[in-house]
Amino acid sequence: MNKILLLLITFSVYFGACSDVENPPAPNEEELITTVKLTFTEVNNTANILSFTFSDPDGVGGNAPLKFDTIRLKPGITYSVSIAFLDESNASDIKDLTSEIEEEKNDHYICLNSTINGASFTYKDVDDNNLPIGLLSEFVSPNSENGVISVSLKHQPGIKTGSCDVGETDVEIGFVAEIN
């Protein structure tokens, strides 16, 4: 368990606008992302749909997140995964930013990683340059094992190459994951 806590600290939550001096300026104003929702659907049993959420409506600092789910999946299963990004900082005006990311797909890349031995993500959506976006993917769960599944939304206007090493990080979440 200490290993998982260390990984969570390593995969801390980062919120911010794309304002890195070394990278080109964003072509539009960046949105606050307070909520990340992952939906896992079993490929061979589409009735089995599992949703996991990180929600911190007041953003970085301030209050602790209201919701930070642990991802619990079955071993040996292939899941279709979709991701949604929201701004829930104003309860009366919740903004779903997922369609904006889709519209600006040539400038965004969702980096999906796992510390779980044998787990893998396969991207199922691409931009106009045939580079992955990450709103839709497939996840293969290994045998029983625990770890961290991280989701990082990168803003990469004019510099997208399919690498997580460039651009500004709009949001990064490390979900504890239990495969058993």
N, C-alpha and C positions, 0 to 999 in steps of 0.2 A: 504494500500500500504506500510506503514511503517513496518508492520508485515512481508511482503514479502521481503523487503530490509534487515531486520534483519535476516531473514532466509537465504538469499543469503550470507550475511556476515558469518553466522554460517557455511554454506556449501561452504566455500571458495575453490578455485581451488588449488590443491596440485599436483606438479609434482616432481618426484624424482626417484632415483634408489633404488633398494631393498638392503639397506645396514645396516639394523637394527642389532646391535650387539647381541641382545637377540634372534634373529631368525637365523636359519641356512642360510649360504650363498647361493646365487642363483647359480644354476648350469650353467648358461650362462649369458652373458652380457645383461643388461637391455637396452631397447630401449627408446628413448624419445617419449612421446605421446603428440602430439600437437593438435590433432583433435579427437573429439568423435562425431559420427553420430548415431542418433536414427531414425529408420524407423518404423512407426506405420501403420499397414494395418488392416482395418476393417475386422473382421472375416466373417461377413455376407455380405460384399460388397468388395471383394478383388480388385476392381477397384479403391477404395478410399485409396490411399497411401499418407501418410504425412511424411515428413522428417524434422528433426530438428538437427542443428549442433552447436557445440562449436568449434571454431578454434582460436588458438593462436600460429601462426607459429614460433615465436621467443622464445616460451616457457615462463616459469615463469619469472616475472620481465620484464624489457624492455618495449615494447609497449603493449598497451591494446589489448585484443582479437579482431581479425578482424570480427568475427561473434559469436554471442551468442544469439541463437534463443529462443523465448518464445514458449513453447509447448502449442498448442491450439487444444483441442479435443472436441468432442461432448459428452454430458452426456448420460449415460445409454448404452454405446457401449463397446463391447469387441474388443480389438485390439491385433493382433499378433505383437510382437516387436522384431526387430533385432538390434544389436549394432555393429558398426565398430569402430576400433581404428587405427589412422594413425599417421605417422611422416611426417609432411609437412614442416619441418624446412629447407629443401633444395627443392625449387620449381622444379628443374630439376631432382630430384630423390625422388619422393614421395613414402613412404613405407607404404603399408597396413599391419598392424601388427595383424590383426584379425586372419589370418590363423596360425600365430605363437602361439597365445593364444589358439586356438583350438588344435594345436599339443601338447601344454604343458598344456592341460586341467586339468590334475591331480594336477597342481601347481598353477592354477588361479581360482579365484572366483569373479564374478561380482556381487556386492551387489546392489540391486535395492530397493529403498525406496521412500515413498511418505508421505508428510505431509497432503495430501488431505484426509479428513474424508471419509471413505468408499472405497477408492481406494485400489486395490490390484494387486500384481504381482504374477504370477505362473511361475516357471521355467519350460522350455520345453526341456532342454538339460542337460545331465549328463556326468560325467567323468567315468573312468574305475572302480571307487569305488562307483558308483551310487550317487555321490554328485553333486549338481547343479553346472553348469558353469555360465550361465547367458547371453550367446550370443543370445539365443532365449528364449523369454518369452511371456506371455500373460498378458495384462493389462486390468482390468475392471474399466471403469470410472464411478464415482458415479453421482449423480445429480449435478447440476451446483455448482461449488466451485473452488476456487483458492488455490494454495499452491506451493510446490516445489517437483520436482521429482529429486532424486539424483542417480547418477551412480558412483560407486566406484570400480575400478579394484584393487583387492588384489592379491599380489604375495605371495603364501603360499607353497613353496617347502618343502615337507616332513611333513607339519603341517596342511594341509587342513582338516577341519572338517565340513564345511558347515556353519561356523560362520564368521561374518565380524570382529570379535574382535581379530583375530590373523593375523600375516603376515604384510608385508609392503604394503602401499598404493602406487600404481604406478600412478594413476590419480584419482581425485575425482571432479565431476562437479555437481552443483546444478542448475538445469533448473527451471526457473519460469514456472508454469503450470496454464493454464486457462481452466477450463471445463465449457463450456456454449454453 
